[in-house]
Amino acid sequence: MPLVLRTAYWHDTRARAAFKDLIRDVFGLDFSAWDAAGYWDEAYVPFTLFDGERAVASVCMYLMDAVVDGRPHPLVQVSGVATRLEWRRRGLSRQLLEAGLGWARQRTRGSFLFADDEAVSLYRRVGFAACEEYVESIAAPPVLHRPGARRLDMDAAHDRDLLYALAQRRDVVSDRFGVRNARLLMFHAMYRVRDGVWVVPALDCAVLFRRQAGVLHVYDIVAERMPHWSALYPYLADANDRQVEFNFATDKLGLEGVERQPLMGNNCHVGDGFPLAAPVFPFTARA
C-alpha cells in the first residue's frame, strides 16, 4: 500500500492521535497534557505520511506571529521532523520538507529551525544555513528582595488560565524579535519551564526563569505592558545572583551595560530570507 500524504488534519482525532504516537515513539515527547489542556495550536501545521492509519514520517510548519524591528513579519519554524526507524533512509523527510516549505513560502517571509546533529546535512540540502545566535546578560544589580511574586502551578487549571490570559493579550517581549504565539508559550510553561513560572500581580506580568550557579536565566516576560527591569527584578532577586541572562533581546527593559554572548548547541539554521543576522531568539518561540 503506498504512503498517503496528509496535512491540515488536526480535526481528525484518530489522525492527530497517530501523529502524537509518532512524536512520542521517536522523541519520547508526549503532547497529551498540552492537548488535553486545550492549547493544541492550529498554527502548527503537519505534513505527514501515513501507512494506513499509522503515521510513519512527519514534518510540521509552525507559523509564527512575529515582530521584527518593530513591524509584523510572519515567519515559519520547521519542527516535529520525525521518521520511524524502519522508514528511514528513503528520502521521506526531504519529500515532506520540500512540500511543507513550498506551502509556507506563500504565507511567510522567512524560515528557521533548530537541528539535531544528524539532521544538519539534510537541512542544508534543502537550503538552510547555519546561523549564530546569542543571549544577552547584565551583572545582577544589588537590590533587596521584594515579596509579592507567586509561583504558578502548571497542573492547576486556574493558574494555567491566568498565564494564558496574559499570553493572549501580551506585547512582544522585544521589538527587535518577538512572537505572540500564546499556545506555544503554554507548551514551554507546561513542559520545559514548568517549575519556574511566576506571576507578579503588582506589575500584571508573568516571568519564566530558573537559577543555576549564581546565574538567573530569564526565558520570557509575559505582559501587556513590559515592565522596566528595575521595577521587576526586586520581585525575583536573590542574594546569590551574580549575573542575569536573558533568552530574548532586552530592548524594552531599560537596561544599561548589556553584553552579548554566543549561545551554543542549538544548531540554529535559517532559510528563505530570514531577516536577522546573529539574532537573540525568544526562548518561548522555539518549537
HELIX and SHEET records of a PDB file:
HELIX    1   1 THR A   13  PHE A   27  1                                  15    
HELIX    2   2 SER A   32  ALA A   36  1                                   5    
HELIX    3   3 LEU A   85  TRP A   87  5                                   3    
HELIX    4   4 LEU A   92  ARG A  105  1                                  14    
HELIX    5   5 ASP A  117  ALA A  119  5                                   3    
HELIX    6   6 VAL A  120  ARG A  125  1                                   6    
HELIX    7   7 ALA A  157  ARG A  169  1                                  13    
HELIX    8   8 ALA A  182  PHE A  187  1                                   6    
HELIX    9   9 HIS A  188  ARG A  192  3                                   5    
HELIX   10  10 PRO A  201  LEU A  203  5                                   3    
HELIX   11  11 TRP A  229  LEU A  236  1                                   8    
HELIX   12  12 PHE A  283  ALA A  285  5                                   3    
SHEET    1   A 7 VAL A   4  THR A   7  0                                        
SHEET    2   A 7 TYR A  44  ASP A  51 -1                                        
SHEET    3   A 7 ARG A  54  MET A  64 -1                                        
SHEET    4   A 7 LEU A  75  THR A  83 -1                                        
SHEET    5   A 7 SER A 111  PHE A 114  1                                        
SHEET    6   A 7 CYS A 268  GLY A 271 -1                                        
SHEET    7   A 7 ALA A 129  ALA A 130 -1                                        
SHEET    1   B 3 ARG A  71  PRO A  72  0                                        
SHEET    2   B 3 ALA A  66  VAL A  68 -1                                        
SHEET    3   B 3 PHE A 177  VAL A 179 -1                                        
SHEET    1   C 7 ARG A 150  ARG A 151  0                                        
SHEET    2   C 7 VAL A 197  VAL A 200 -1                                        
SHEET    3   C 7 CYS A 205  GLN A 212 -1                                        
SHEET    4   C 7 VAL A 215  ALA A 223 -1                                        
SHEET    5   C 7 GLN A 243  PHE A 246  1                                        
SHEET    6   C 7 TYR A 134  ALA A 139 -1                                        
SHEET    7   C 7 GLU A 259  PRO A 262 -1                                        
END                                                                             
